[in-house]
Amino acid sequence: RVEQLKYDVQHLQTALRNFQHRRYVREQQERQREELLARTFTANDSETTIPIDETLQFNESLQNAHRGVDDLIGSGTNILQGLRDQRVTLKGTQKKLLDIANMLG
């Protein structure tokens, strides 16, 4: 009987907490809704300028960075191709040395 009462109390406490949380969320939503409805919106200031110079500089910097990355990729590709060519050369040299070693016994 005591265990059943403990379980009931826990169950009721959980239900109360859930109810309080839902109520708090609903009140908060209503408060936010009222704030939005009460807010008065005004037109923009008469001075609306766009800093084009800064935007152009930013765009130019991005293009320079893009070109730099392209150059790095090109250099990396050339280095890899050079390493492949060296590998082919070394493999050929190794084969010739093994053939000479086999002929000499």
Backbone as a chain_set.jsonl record, in Angstrom:
{"seq": "RVEQLKYDVQHLQTALRNFQHRRYVREQQERQREELLARTFTANDSETTIPIDETLQFNESLQNAHRGVDDLIGSGTNILQGLRDQRVTLKGTQKKLLDIANMLG", "coords": {"N": [[0.838, -1.2, 0.0], [1.971, 1.247, 0.784], [3.998, 1.506, -1.102], [2.464, 1.776, -3.388], [1.254, 4.229, -2.86], [3.526, 5.864, -2.866], [4.276, 5.622, -5.542], [2.011, 6.764, -6.741], [2.224, 9.386, -5.779], [4.631, 10.206, -6.983], [3.863, 10.01, -9.651], [1.793, 11.925, -9.749], [3.275, 14.22, -9.108], [4.954, 14.397, -11.307], [3.055, 14.791, -13.318], [2.068, 17.268, -12.47], [4.363, 18.876, -12.783], [4.65, 18.726, -15.573], [2.254, 19.938, -16.371], [2.652, 22.514, -15.289], [4.869, 23.318, -16.781], [3.838, 23.323, -19.419], [1.934, 25.335, -19.082], [3.583, 27.516, -18.466], [5.005, 27.757, -20.889], [2.895, 28.342, -22.647], [2.014, 30.816, -21.55], [4.292, 32.329, -21.991], [4.384, 32.321, -24.801], [2.007, 33.711, -25.329], [2.651, 36.187, -24.193], [4.791, 36.968, -25.847], [3.427, 37.141, -28.261], [1.653, 39.234, -27.706], [3.53, 41.277, -27.361], [4.543, 41.483, -29.948], [2.245, 42.262, -31.33], [1.799, 44.718, -30.151], [3.932, 46.215, -30.891], [5.201, 48.974, -32.701], [5.905, 49.579, -35.983], [8.344, 51.267, -37.889], [9.307, 53.264, -40.716], [12.295, 52.848, -42.71], [15.387, 54.598, -42.075], [16.097, 57.747, -43.659], [18.535, 57.772, -44.824], [20.006, 55.411, -46.529], [22.628, 53.762, -47.223], [24.932, 51.874, -49.113], [27.898, 50.288, -48.454], [29.815, 50.229, -50.95], [32.492, 50.313, -51.72], [33.839, 48.839, -49.729], [32.635, 46.382, -50.153], [33.479, 45.81, -52.741], [36.228, 45.596, -52.306], [36.248, 43.387, -50.621], [35.198, 41.441, -52.353], [37.217, 41.412, -54.288], [39.339, 40.494, -52.737], [38.392, 37.939, -52.151], [38.407, 36.848, -54.741], [41.166, 36.909, -55.265], [42.055, 35.113, -53.309], [40.789, 32.834, -54.239], [42.085, 32.496, -56.718], [44.655, 32.014, -55.719], [44.277, 29.565, -54.384], [43.616, 27.978, -56.576], [46.08, 28.09, -57.928], [47.676, 26.738, -56.051], [46.514, 24.192, -56.173], [47.111, 23.54, -58.829], [49.928, 23.497, -58.681], [50.256, 21.376, -56.894], [49.209, 19.3, -58.449], [51.099, 19.24, -60.531], [53.374, 18.487, -59.066], [52.624, 15.942, -58.156], [52.439, 14.643, -60.651], [55.104, 14.793, -61.446], [56.272, 13.154, -59.474], [55.081, 10.729, -60.159], [56.257, 10.31, -62.678], [58.942, 10.062, -61.9], [58.748, 7.719, -60.43], [58.15, 5.859, -62.426], [60.53, 6.009, -63.884], [62.404, 5.138, -61.938], [61.434, 2.561, -61.477], [61.957, 1.404, -63.981], [64.752, 1.604, -63.991], [65.333, -0.035, -61.813], [64.42, -2.49, -62.808], [66.234, -2.866, -64.95], [68.632, -3.054, -63.497], [68.138, -5.387, -62.024], [67.967, -7.201, -64.165], [70.619, -7.065, -65.129], [71.941, -8.0, -62.852], [70.94, -10.621, -62.769], [72.019, -11.607, -65.172], [74.749, -11.549, -64.6], [74.858, -13.337, -62.629]], "CA": [[0.0, 0.0, 0.0], [2.879, 2.402, 0.851], [4.648, 1.599, -2.404], [1.469, 2.289, -4.32], [1.105, 5.655, -2.57], [4.738, 6.531, -3.347], [4.166, 5.666, -6.999], [0.979, 7.743, -7.066], [2.761, 10.719, -5.5], [5.583, 10.521, -8.05], [3.094, 10.205, -10.866], [1.104, 13.211, -9.644], [4.275, 15.282, -9.168], [5.371, 14.505, -12.708], [1.949, 15.402, -14.043], [2.029, 18.671, -12.072], [5.478, 19.55, -13.441], [4.321, 18.839, -16.999], [1.208, 20.94, -16.489], [3.256, 23.824, -15.036], [5.731, 23.647, -17.911], [2.977, 23.694, -20.539], [1.332, 26.628, -18.756], [4.637, 28.52, -18.598], [5.263, 27.926, -22.318], [1.727, 29.03, -23.227], [2.046, 32.215, -21.11], [5.401, 32.977, -22.688], [3.948, 32.536, -26.179], [1.018, 34.792, -25.324], [3.368, 37.426, -23.904], [5.519, 37.324, -27.061], [2.424, 37.519, -29.258], [1.193, 40.575, -27.345], [4.612, 42.223, -27.637], [4.596, 41.697, -31.392], [1.072, 43.028, -31.753], [1.874, 46.071, -29.607], [5.087, 46.914, -31.462], [4.928, 49.841, -33.841], [6.997, 49.519, -36.946], [8.59, 52.54, -38.554], [10.018, 53.158, -41.987], [13.748, 52.943, -42.597], [15.942, 55.95, -42.074], [16.186, 58.298, -45.009], [19.866, 57.489, -45.368], [20.313, 53.992, -46.673], [23.773, 53.666, -48.124], [25.6, 50.574, -49.162], [29.35, 50.507, -48.577], [30.23, 49.498, -52.146], [33.948, 50.184, -51.741], [34.212, 47.708, -48.878], [32.16, 45.176, -50.808], [34.386, 45.548, -53.861], [37.494, 45.107, -51.747], [36.002, 42.033, -50.127], [35.063, 40.583, -53.526], [38.547, 41.283, -54.885], [40.111, 39.617, -51.853], [37.909, 36.576, -52.38], [38.906, 36.388, -56.043], [42.6, 36.642, -55.102], [42.18, 33.864, -52.549], [40.362, 31.771, -55.145], [43.2, 32.289, -57.65], [45.745, 31.399, -54.964], [43.95, 28.15, -54.163], [43.761, 27.321, -57.885], [47.521, 27.935, -58.174], [48.155, 25.661, -55.182], [46.036, 22.919, -56.724], [47.914, 23.291, -60.023], [51.268, 23.098, -58.239], [50.147, 20.026, -56.333], [49.033, 18.374, -59.568], [52.406, 19.112, -61.197], [54.268, 17.727, -58.185], [52.204, 14.535, -58.229], [52.824, 14.11, -61.953], [56.558, 14.605, -61.399], [56.546, 11.965, -58.657], [54.712, 9.543, -60.955], [57.296, 10.119, -63.691], [60.129, 9.546, -61.203], [58.467, 6.329, -60.076], [58.303, 5.061, -63.641], [61.966, 5.967, -64.172], [63.062, 4.289, -60.94], [61.027, 1.167, -61.723], [62.721, 0.955, -65.142], [66.146, 1.43, -63.559], [65.379, -1.228, -60.959], [64.283, -3.654, -63.677], [67.495, -3.036, -65.662], [69.634, -3.537, -62.541], [67.841, -6.803, -61.738], [68.353, -7.966, -65.337], [72.09, -7.149, -65.124], [72.329, -8.888, -61.745], [70.614, -11.977, -63.182], [72.969, -12.027, -66.209], [76.047, -11.793, -63.978], [74.713, -14.517, -61.785]], "C": [[0.876, 1.254, 0.0], [3.575, 2.603, -0.491], [3.696, 2.176, -3.448], [1.277, 3.789, -4.118], [2.323, 6.439, -3.059], [4.685, 6.685, -4.868], [3.155, 6.714, -7.425], [1.484, 9.159, -6.87], [3.737, 11.132, -6.601], [4.856, 10.815, -9.363], [2.399, 11.563, -10.859], [2.09, 14.374, -9.718], [4.75, 15.494, -10.606], [4.28, 15.177, -13.537], [1.854, 16.889, -13.727], [3.147, 19.45, -12.759], [5.199, 19.742, -14.934], [3.275, 19.914, -17.231], [1.787, 22.342, -16.307], [4.133, 24.253, -16.215], [4.895, 24.076, -19.12], [2.343, 25.06, -20.307], [2.343, 27.752, -18.936], [4.914, 28.809, -20.079], [4.13, 28.687, -22.975], [1.725, 30.504, -22.829], [3.148, 32.984, -21.816], [5.03, 33.262, -24.139], [2.937, 33.675, -26.271], [1.692, 36.139, -25.097], [4.121, 37.895, -25.162], [4.562, 37.787, -28.156], [1.937, 38.94, -28.983], [2.26, 41.627, -27.623], [4.699, 42.516, -29.134], [3.42, 42.536, -31.874], [1.139, 44.472, -31.276], [3.008, 46.879, -30.239], [4.641, 47.772, -32.641], [6.156, 49.825, -34.741], [7.116, 50.86, -37.639], [9.323, 52.278, -39.864], [11.521, 53.257, -41.73], [14.185, 54.391, -42.563], [16.047, 56.434, -43.517], [17.539, 57.997, -45.643], [20.105, 55.986, -45.37], [21.419, 53.874, -47.711], [24.369, 52.276, -48.027], [27.09, 50.831, -49.331], [29.916, 49.678, -49.739], [31.737, 49.306, -52.168], [34.401, 48.988, -50.911], [33.795, 46.396, -49.518], [33.057, 44.811, -51.98], [35.723, 45.005, -53.37], [37.345, 43.672, -51.256], [35.913, 41.054, -51.293], [36.422, 40.359, -54.186], [39.437, 40.372, -54.042], [39.69, 38.164, -52.023], [38.42, 36.02, -53.701], [40.395, 36.072, -55.971], [42.828, 35.338, -54.352], [41.815, 32.678, -53.43], [41.48, 31.446, -56.147], [44.371, 31.614, -56.952], [45.506, 29.916, -54.727], [44.069, 27.378, -55.474], [45.234, 27.087, -58.214], [48.099, 26.813, -57.319], [47.731, 24.294, -55.702], [46.835, 22.557, -57.97], [49.318, 22.838, -59.665], [51.255, 21.688, -57.683], [49.995, 18.977, -57.42], [50.353, 18.147, -60.297], [53.377, 18.297, -60.362], [53.91, 16.25, -58.23], [52.601, 13.9, -59.562], [54.328, 13.867, -62.012], [56.93, 13.376, -60.594], [56.182, 10.689, -59.412], [55.774, 9.249, -62.012], [58.564, 9.555, -63.055], [59.943, 8.086, -60.835], [58.661, 5.415, -61.276], [59.784, 4.913, -63.981], [62.689, 5.03, -63.219], [62.68, 2.821, -61.125], [61.798, 0.596, -62.915], [64.174, 0.696, -64.792], [66.283, 0.178, -62.706], [65.296, -2.491, -61.808], [65.585, -3.932, -64.419], [68.577, -3.569, -64.738], [69.403, -4.996, -62.194], [68.217, -7.697, -62.928], [69.86, -8.137, -65.406], [72.555, -8.097, -64.038], [72.034, -10.343, -62.101], [71.576, -12.492, -64.239], [74.331, -12.322, -65.597], [76.01, -12.974, -63.033], [74.836, -14.181, -60.364]], "O": [[0.57, 2.22, -0.699], [3.723, 3.732, -0.959], [4.1, 2.977, -4.291], [1.152, 4.537, -5.088], [2.185, 7.537, -3.599], [5.009, 7.742, -5.409], [3.402, 7.472, -8.363], [1.213, 10.039, -7.688], [3.686, 12.259, -7.094], [5.2, 11.751, -10.084], [2.419, 12.273, -11.864], [1.786, 15.404, -10.32], [4.924, 16.626, -11.056], [4.57, 16.039, -14.366], [1.586, 17.692, -14.621], [2.922, 20.552, -13.26], [5.481, 20.804, -15.488], [3.383, 20.706, -18.167], [1.462, 23.254, -17.067], [4.133, 25.423, -16.598], [5.206, 25.075, -19.769], [2.228, 25.857, -21.238], [2.02, 28.806, -19.484], [5.044, 29.967, -20.475], [4.375, 29.588, -23.779], [1.464, 31.364, -23.67], [2.969, 34.142, -22.194], [5.334, 34.34, -24.652], [3.003, 34.503, -27.179], [1.338, 37.126, -25.742], [4.091, 39.079, -25.499], [4.865, 38.725, -28.892], [1.821, 39.752, -29.9], [1.949, 42.732, -28.067], [4.906, 43.66, -29.536], [3.578, 43.414, -32.722], [0.591, 45.361, -31.927], [3.03, 48.104, -30.126], [3.821, 47.36, -33.462], [7.285, 50.031, -34.296], [6.115, 51.51, -37.939], [9.883, 51.203, -40.079], [11.954, 53.697, -40.665], [13.45, 55.291, -42.969], [16.082, 55.643, -44.46], [17.664, 57.972, -46.867], [20.371, 55.38, -44.331], [21.169, 53.884, -48.917], [24.308, 51.611, -46.992], [27.495, 51.526, -50.263], [30.426, 48.575, -49.54], [32.22, 48.253, -52.586], [35.253, 48.213, -51.347], [34.52, 45.405, -49.435], [33.362, 43.637, -52.19], [36.277, 44.071, -53.95], [38.232, 42.844, -51.463], [36.481, 39.963, -51.236], [36.739, 39.242, -54.595], [40.201, 39.572, -54.582], [40.53, 37.265, -52.038], [38.819, 34.858, -53.777], [40.846, 35.081, -56.546], [43.698, 34.549, -54.721], [42.464, 31.633, -53.37], [41.784, 30.279, -56.394], [45.013, 30.736, -57.528], [46.423, 29.105, -54.853], [44.566, 26.252, -55.488], [45.601, 26.025, -58.717], [48.915, 26.024, -57.796], [48.515, 23.345, -55.671], [47.201, 21.396, -58.154], [49.845, 21.905, -60.27], [52.15, 20.893, -57.973], [50.575, 17.895, -57.333], [50.694, 17.015, -60.643], [54.132, 17.491, -60.908], [54.793, 15.398, -58.33], [53.048, 12.753, -59.598], [54.778, 12.86, -62.558], [57.821, 12.626, -60.994], [56.888, 9.685, -59.317], [56.149, 8.095, -62.222], [59.192, 8.66, -63.621], [60.885, 7.299, -60.921], [59.254, 4.342, -61.168], [60.24, 3.822, -64.325], [63.502, 4.214, -63.651], [63.516, 1.935, -60.949], [62.243, -0.552, -62.876], [64.764, -0.292, -65.228], [67.239, -0.582, -62.858], [66.019, -3.456, -61.559], [66.009, -5.083, -64.518], [69.357, -4.435, -65.132], [70.357, -5.766, -62.081], [68.72, -8.805, -62.742], [70.343, -9.228, -65.707], [73.454, -8.907, -64.259], [72.826, -11.221, -61.757], [71.927, -13.672, -64.23], [75.007, -13.255, -66.032], [77.05, -13.536, -62.688], [74.739, -15.063, -59.511]]}, "num_chains": 1, "name": "protein.A"}
